[in-house]
């Protein structure tokens, strides 16, 4: 049965990095927007008389999702992209339609020894949404480890990076690793690495009986990483993935 579509109104826009925005929508009727961290919604909008639809993961770092009334998502500009044209020009008060939630890139009921959360670009959004629940779980289980690996081209593209660094500084069970494929800072910090996300895989020593791996972002990164982890005995049970496809139509 199709998920119902309902009107939502744009409340806020903010710049996360050059070329990347975060948008916040609320239901027009003020109702609850319920989802599990890691899920996504489909947004339907009209661009130059044509109906378009795009899907975005919830990025909100929400403590109480049972009372949540916002949908936050991050979008990076794509040249000649229909979604970029619409959302980068959208103004607070504009109405579109939303349906969902969808997707199974969610946390299990029982935790492994460690979560490896691997993303490129705005693919980090679902992991940001997971942070409140992961923080609760780490408080209950002091042995639980969470490692977040994020790949971007340059340091200025590291969206939500300060939040991840702050959490790593106060929670010894959480670690953050940034990977820059094109440009490194002159004086890199301990969490900064040169190259793509896969430069860290051997160093992190993933174990199929102890770790759950999540992959989200660029389709090539996801496919290459799935092959790498599958060769090391990870299966569909502990290797979760979601590809972000960039459309120009």
HURAKA-V71920 format. One record per residue. N is the residue number from 1. RES is the residue in three letters. PHI is phi as a letter, one per 40 degrees, with the letter a starting at -180 (NA if undefined). D_FIRST is the distance of its C-alpha to the first C-alpha in Angstrom with 2 decimals. Layout:
<<N & RES & PHI & D_FIRST> <N & RES & PHI & D_FIRST>>
This chain:
<<1 & UNK & NA & 0.00> <2 & UNK & c & 3.83> <3 & UNK & c & 6.50> <4 & UNK & c & 8.96> <5 & UNK & b & 12.16> <6 & UNK & b & 15.41> <7 & UNK & c & 19.06> <8 & UNK & b & 21.15> <9 & UNK & b & 24.90> <10 & UNK & c & 27.14> <11 & UNK & b & 29.65> <12 & UNK & a & 31.65> <13 & UNK & b & 32.56> <14 & UNK & a & 34.94> <15 & UNK & c & 36.50> <16 & UNK & c & 36.01> <17 & UNK & a & 38.20> <18 & UNK & d & 39.53> <19 & UNK & g & 36.58> <20 & UNK & b & 33.90> <21 & UNK & b & 32.41> <22 & UNK & b & 30.36> <23 & UNK & b & 28.30> <24 & UNK & b & 27.14> <25 & UNK & b & 24.49> <26 & UNK & b & 23.79> <27 & UNK & c & 21.35> <28 & UNK & c & 23.11> <29 & UNK & c & 22.72> <30 & UNK & g & 24.17> <31 & UNK & c & 21.29> <32 & UNK & c & 20.70> <33 & UNK & b & 19.05> <34 & UNK & b & 18.05> <35 & UNK & a & 17.69> <36 & UNK & c & 19.52> <37 & UNK & d & 22.45> <38 & UNK & h & 21.68> <39 & UNK & c & 18.13> <40 & UNK & b & 17.46> <41 & UNK & b & 15.86> <42 & UNK & b & 15.24> <43 & UNK & b & 17.80> <44 & UNK & b & 18.02> <45 & UNK & b & 21.63> <46 & UNK & b & 24.02> <47 & UNK & b & 27.04> <48 & UNK & f & 29.77> <49 & UNK & g & 27.59> <50 & UNK & b & 24.88> <51 & UNK & c & 21.33> <52 & UNK & b & 20.81> <53 & UNK & a & 18.26> <54 & UNK & b & 19.37> <55 & UNK & b & 18.28> <56 & UNK & a & 20.70> <57 & UNK & c & 21.23> <58 & UNK & c & 22.17> <59 & UNK & b & 25.96> <60 & UNK & c & 26.95> <61 & UNK & c & 29.41> <62 & UNK & b & 28.23> <63 & UNK & c & 30.01> <64 & UNK & b & 27.78> <65 & UNK & c & 24.10> <66 & UNK & c & 23.46> <67 & UNK & b & 25.34> <68 & UNK & c & 24.34> <69 & UNK & b & 23.94> <70 & UNK & b & 24.35> <71 & UNK & b & 22.65> <72 & UNK & b & 25.40> <73 & UNK & a & 25.23> <74 & UNK & b & 27.97> <75 & UNK & b & 28.40> <76 & UNK & b & 31.32> <77 & UNK & c & 32.79> <78 & UNK & b & 32.37> <79 & UNK & d & 34.89> <80 & UNK & g & 33.46> <81 & UNK & c & 29.95> <82 & UNK & c & 27.71> <83 & UNK & c & 26.18> <84 & UNK & c & 29.73> <85 & UNK & d & 31.04> <86 & UNK & c & 28.54> <87 & UNK & c & 28.39> <88 & UNK & c & 32.09> <89 & UNK & b & 33.01> <90 & UNK & c & 30.55> <91 & UNK & b & 32.36> <92 & UNK & d & 31.66> <93 & UNK & h & 30.13> <94 & UNK & c & 28.03> <95 & UNK & b & 24.49> <96 & UNK & b & 21.40> <97 & UNK & b & 17.63> <98 & UNK & b & 15.72> <99 & UNK & b & 12.26> <100 & UNK & h & 11.81> <101 & UNK & c & 13.31> <102 & UNK & b & 12.75> <103 & UNK & h & 15.26> <104 & UNK & b & 17.42> <105 & UNK & c & 20.84> <106 & UNK & b & 21.59> <107 & UNK & c & 24.56> <108 & UNK & c & 24.91> <109 & UNK & c & 26.02> <110 & UNK & b & 29.45> <111 & UNK & c & 31.38> <112 & UNK & c & 33.40> <113 & UNK & c & 36.91> <114 & UNK & a & 35.87> <115 & UNK & b & 33.00> <116 & UNK & b & 33.71> <117 & UNK & b & 31.57> <118 & UNK & b & 32.25> <119 & UNK & a & 31.25> <120 & UNK & b & 32.50> <121 & UNK & f & 32.48> <122 & UNK & c & 29.45> <123 & UNK & c & 27.85> <124 & UNK & c & 29.65> <125 & UNK & d & 27.26> <126 & UNK & c & 24.98> <127 & UNK & c & 28.23> <128 & UNK & c & 29.63> <129 & UNK & c & 26.62> <130 & UNK & c & 27.38> <131 & UNK & d & 31.03> <132 & UNK & d & 31.05> <133 & UNK & c & 29.38> <134 & UNK & c & 31.64> <135 & UNK & c & 34.64> <136 & UNK & c & 33.91> <137 & UNK & c & 33.63> <138 & UNK & c & 36.85> <139 & UNK & c & 38.60> <140 & UNK & c & 37.73> <141 & UNK & b & 38.48> <142 & UNK & c & 41.47> <143 & UNK & c & 41.19> <144 & UNK & c & 37.78> <145 & UNK & b & 38.19> <146 & UNK & b & 35.95> <147 & UNK & b & 36.99> <148 & UNK & b & 35.35> <149 & UNK & b & 36.34> <150 & UNK & b & 35.71> <151 & UNK & b & 36.86> <152 & UNK & a & 37.83> <153 & UNK & c & 40.59> <154 & UNK & b & 42.86> <155 & UNK & d & 43.35> <156 & UNK & c & 42.42> <157 & UNK & c & 38.86> <158 & UNK & c & 38.32> <159 & UNK & c & 35.72> <160 & UNK & g & 35.64> <161 & UNK & d & 38.57> <162 & UNK & c & 40.75> <163 & UNK & c & 38.18> <164 & UNK & c & 37.94> <165 & UNK & c & 41.74> <166 & UNK & c & 42.28> <167 & UNK & c & 40.06> <168 & UNK & c & 41.90> <169 & UNK & c & 45.19> <170 & UNK & b & 44.49> <171 & UNK & b & 42.47> <172 & UNK & c & 44.24> <173 & UNK & c & 41.15> <174 & UNK & b & 39.32> <175 & UNK & b & 40.55> <176 & UNK & b & 39.69> <177 & UNK & b & 40.68> <178 & UNK & b & 40.63> <179 & UNK & b & 41.21> <180 & UNK & b & 42.63> <181 & UNK & c & 42.64> <182 & UNK & b & 45.01> <183 & UNK & a & 47.07> <184 & UNK & b & 48.41> <185 & UNK & c & 50.11> <186 & UNK & c & 53.89> <187 & UNK & b & 53.89> <188 & UNK & c & 50.62> <189 & UNK & c & 49.58> <190 & UNK & c & 48.89> <191 & UNK & c & 45.12> <192 & UNK & b & 45.48> <193 & UNK & b & 45.57> <194 & UNK & c & 46.32> <195 & UNK & h & 43.89> <196 & UNK & c & 40.24> <197 & UNK & d & 38.24> <198 & UNK & c & 39.29> <199 & UNK & c & 42.89> <200 & UNK & c & 42.04> <201 & UNK & d & 40.32> <202 & UNK & c & 43.54> <203 & UNK & c & 44.92> <204 & UNK & c & 41.97> <205 & UNK & f & 42.54> <206 & UNK & c & 38.96> <207 & UNK & b & 38.85> <208 & UNK & c & 35.97> <209 & UNK & c & 36.81> <210 & UNK & b & 37.05> <211 & UNK & b & 34.74> <212 & UNK & b & 31.09> <213 & UNK & b & 30.74> <214 & UNK & b & 28.13> <215 & UNK & b & 28.22> <216 & UNK & a & 26.76> <217 & UNK & h & 28.02> <218 & UNK & d & 29.73> <219 & UNK & d & 28.32> <220 & UNK & c & 31.88> <221 & UNK & c & 32.60> <222 & UNK & c & 29.50> <223 & UNK & c & 30.31> <224 & UNK & c & 33.99> <225 & UNK & c & 33.40> <226 & UNK & d & 31.05> <227 & UNK & c & 33.86> <228 & UNK & c & 36.45> <229 & UNK & c & 34.78> <230 & UNK & c & 33.75> <231 & UNK & c & 37.42> <232 & UNK & b & 38.21> <233 & UNK & g & 36.06> <234 & UNK & c & 32.95> <235 & UNK & b & 29.76> <236 & UNK & d & 25.99> <237 & UNK & c & 26.44> <238 & UNK & b & 28.68> <239 & UNK & b & 28.03> <240 & UNK & b & 24.94> <241 & UNK & a & 24.38> <242 & UNK & a & 22.64> <243 & UNK & c & 24.04> <244 & UNK & b & 24.60> <245 & UNK & c & 24.82> <246 & UNK & b & 26.94> <247 & UNK & b & 26.26> <248 & UNK & b & 28.90> <249 & UNK & b & 26.97>>
